[in-house]
Amino acid sequence: MSARSGYTLPVFAVAAAMAALRCLSGHAEGPVRLDLLADGATDIPIGQCARLDEDSALAVTTSDPGDNLDLTDGTPVWAWVRLVPRQDQAIVVEAGEGVGKTASGEGAVYRFARRLFEANLIPLVPADRTALVRVILPEGRVLARRTSNAAFGILEGLALLGTSGIAHPLSAPEKLESLRADLQSKAAHAHRLVFCIGASGQQVADRLGLLPEHTVRTANWIGPLLVEAGLLGVRELLLIGYHGKLVKLAGGIFHTHSAIADGKREILVALGLKAGVPAHLLVKLLDLPTADDAHRLLREHGWEQVFERACRRIDEQSMAYIQRHADRNVIVHTILTDRLGQVIARSQTGE
């Protein structure tokens, strides 16, 4: 069965706003027809729509990115629209709750999303009115904790970004093959390589002055790429990435997407137990919602060395994994970062 395409988050924000405007004009509920600019048009279903007063309405739809491992899958997207006397612009888009803000306080609503709003909403706005549009992502603030948004200066929520309205899925084999091809190209010229896991890993690699021809982005396919590196004759690997992902390797989990496997808190508890962390802290750690909260707890109580132990364990597990599946001896080092790309721990071999 072929993978199903879906749509990017701005599409659903615009669709909800269109439905709210339609509600104000007295039209019935149902799908809205959306112009995707260069990608044709599509119908987006609307879950609910309500007129709040004479000049404002609220509509709700649900994000559907298709067959992608996308954390926005199924998240509700709200748009509140109010018609006011005409201002300089026909529409004004605001970032509501769950939509990220930049460091300067502006809403993280980027160029493509704004073009999409303009193309679809301006024809619906009466000539003597301006539509104030507030996009709300009720789950956005929580979902953003699982992204690297903060590393790019996007705070408190998700960004409305992208260059297309369509989310084209690559199948898992296609994604892995593209990563493998990059690794093969770089391994042909170097026997010491760096695996960058996520944006924070790439940030650290750039800061350390590591050459692009020596760095490989792995996404979540760390295990297969470790094996591939061994088979290609790579002798030494440095893993750099966010601790909430890489710590999974310490527990023998080599595909790091949370939809496949998690266990990071349990792994930290096991490492903390060996390090001598008091039991009451370990119990508290298990109940924390995010890896960042776990790091903060251990740091505040003077147990940040747990992450140094995690680095050593990641080294050991990775080398054993390569030996087991490729019958090769590869030296592995680890650097763990926080979401902002700051180093929190490294193995001695990763100095």
Buried (B, 14 or more C-beta within 10 A) or exposed (E): EEBEBBBBBBBBBBBBBBBBBBBBEEEEBEEBEBBBBEBEEBEBBBBBBEBBEEBBBBBBBBBBBBBBBBBBBEBBBBBBBBBEEEEEEBBBBEBBBBBBBBEEEEBBBBEBBBEBBBBBBEEBBEEEBBBBBBBBBBBBBBBBBEBBBBBBBBBBBBBBBBEBBBBEBEEBEEBBEEBBEBBBEBBEEBEEBBBBBBBBBBBBBEEEEBEEEBBBBBBBBBBBBBBBBBBBEBBBBBBBBBBBBBBBBBBBBBBBBBEEBBBBBEBBBBBBEEBEBEEEBBEBBEEBEBBBBBBEBBBEEEBEBBBBBBBBBBBBBBBEBBEEBBEBEBBBBBBBBBBBBEBBBBBEBBE
